[in-house]
Amino acid sequence: MVRTFDVAVVGGGITGMAIAQKLSARGLRVGLMDSSDIGTETSAASHRIIHGGFRYLSSLDFLRVRESIGNLDYCLAHFGDCIEQLPCYMPLKKWGLKSRIPLQCAGILYQLLRIGSKLSFEGVRVVDGVEVPPIFSSSPFGT
């Protein structure tokens, strides 16, 4: 028997299951696929984050950055009511790729790579610990 779906969700961890549930609730026929048992693999460590590929800059994987930006644009266009865009804060190191100047350069490069994107991105702004606000968020999936 051949089944047709409106969308296929690859990955049956908590993130894939949540996406499949949201799509199904919107009336779409959803196929959920996983190479292992549903709910047993890696998305337990995802922290419910859909990122725009900024982290791939450290390996200079520009194609993956653009692909991630495109994927996030798609998610925002189709499921924007389920996504809250938040700033990203990371601690600075004294030397290396996570120090002040490389991160500022990465922010400029990311701005260039996201030309044409609808992402809300204010750029990389280096702040000291006093300026970092407390983390707070309301999630459509609960806490």
C-alpha positions as CSV (number, residue, x, y, z in Angstrom):
1,M,0.0,0.0,0.0
2,V,1.4,3.4,-1.0
3,R,0.8,6.3,1.5
4,T,1.1,9.9,0.6
5,F,1.9,12.6,3.0
6,D,1.9,16.4,2.9
7,V,5.2,16.5,4.8
8,A,7.8,14.1,6.0
9,V,9.5,14.7,9.3
10,V,12.9,12.9,9.5
11,G,13.9,12.2,13.1
12,G,11.6,10.9,15.8
13,G,13.2,12.5,18.8
14,I,11.3,15.0,20.9
15,T,11.8,17.8,18.4
16,G,10.6,15.7,15.4
17,M,7.6,14.5,17.4
18,A,6.7,18.0,18.4
19,I,7.0,19.3,14.9
20,A,4.9,16.3,13.6
21,Q,2.3,17.0,16.2
22,K,2.0,20.7,15.3
23,L,1.8,20.0,11.6
24,S,-0.8,17.3,12.2
25,A,-2.9,19.7,14.4
26,R,-2.9,22.0,11.4
27,G,-4.6,19.3,9.3
28,L,-1.5,18.1,7.4
29,R,-0.9,14.4,6.7
30,V,2.5,13.8,8.4
31,G,4.9,10.9,8.0
32,L,7.4,10.6,10.9
33,M,10.5,8.6,10.1
34,D,13.5,7.6,12.3
35,S,16.3,5.1,11.8
36,S,15.8,3.8,15.4
37,D,13.0,3.7,17.9
38,I,10.9,6.8,18.1
39,G,12.0,9.1,21.0
40,T,15.3,7.5,21.8
41,E,18.0,9.5,20.1
42,T,19.8,12.9,20.0
43,S,17.1,15.6,20.2
44,A,17.0,15.2,24.0
45,A,20.0,17.5,24.1
46,S,18.6,20.1,21.6
47,H,17.2,22.5,24.1
48,R,14.4,23.2,21.6
49,I,16.7,25.4,19.5
50,I,16.3,26.0,15.8
51,H,19.5,27.9,15.0
52,G,20.4,29.8,11.9
53,G,23.8,28.2,11.3
54,F,26.0,30.8,13.0
55,R,27.9,28.0,14.7
56,Y,29.0,26.5,11.4
57,L,31.2,29.6,10.8
58,S,33.8,28.2,13.1
59,S,34.4,25.4,10.6
60,L,34.1,27.7,7.6
61,D,31.2,25.6,6.3
62,F,29.5,28.5,4.4
63,L,27.1,26.2,2.5
64,R,25.8,24.8,5.7
65,V,25.4,28.3,7.1
66,R,23.3,29.3,4.1
67,E,21.3,26.1,4.2
68,S,20.6,26.6,8.0
69,I,19.5,30.2,7.3
70,G,17.2,29.0,4.6
71,N,15.7,26.3,6.8
72,L,15.1,28.8,9.6
73,D,13.5,31.2,7.1
74,Y,11.2,28.4,6.1
75,C,10.3,27.6,9.7
76,L,9.7,31.3,10.4
77,A,7.5,31.7,7.3
78,H,5.4,28.7,8.0
79,F,5.5,28.3,11.8
80,G,6.4,31.7,13.0
81,D,3.7,31.5,15.7
82,C,5.6,28.6,17.3
83,I,9.0,30.3,17.2
84,E,10.4,33.0,19.5
85,Q,13.6,34.6,18.2
86,L,16.0,35.2,21.1
87,P,19.4,36.7,21.3
88,C,22.4,34.3,21.7
89,Y,24.9,34.9,24.5
90,M,28.2,33.0,24.8
91,P,31.1,33.6,27.0
92,L,34.2,35.1,25.5
93,K,37.6,33.5,25.7
94,K,40.9,35.4,25.9
95,W,42.3,33.8,22.7
96,G,41.0,31.8,19.8
97,L,37.8,31.6,17.7
98,K,35.6,32.5,20.7
99,S,37.5,35.7,21.6
100,R,36.2,39.2,20.9
101,I,37.6,40.0,17.4
102,P,37.0,36.6,15.7
103,L,33.4,36.7,17.0
104,Q,32.8,40.2,15.7
105,C,34.3,39.2,12.3
106,A,32.0,36.1,12.3
107,G,29.1,38.4,13.0
108,I,29.9,40.5,10.0
109,L,30.4,37.5,7.8
110,Y,27.1,36.0,9.0
111,Q,25.3,39.3,8.1
112,L,26.7,39.0,4.6
113,L,25.6,35.3,4.3
114,R,22.1,36.1,5.4
115,I,21.5,38.8,2.7
116,G,18.0,38.1,1.4
117,S,16.9,36.3,4.6
118,K,14.0,37.3,6.8
119,L,15.8,36.5,10.0
120,S,15.8,39.0,12.8
121,F,19.5,39.4,13.5
122,E,21.0,42.4,15.2
123,G,24.5,41.3,14.6
124,V,27.2,40.4,17.1
125,R,27.5,42.8,19.9
126,V,30.2,42.1,22.5
127,V,28.9,42.9,26.0
128,D,30.4,42.5,29.4
129,G,28.7,40.3,32.0
130,V,26.8,43.3,33.6
131,E,24.8,43.9,30.3
132,V,23.6,40.3,29.8
133,P,19.9,40.1,30.8
134,P,18.6,37.1,32.7
135,I,17.3,34.3,30.5
136,F,13.6,34.1,30.2
137,S,11.3,32.7,27.6
138,S,7.8,31.5,27.1
139,S,7.6,28.4,24.8
140,P,4.6,27.2,22.9
141,F,5.7,23.7,23.9
142,G,5.8,24.4,27.7
143,T,8.8,24.4,29.9
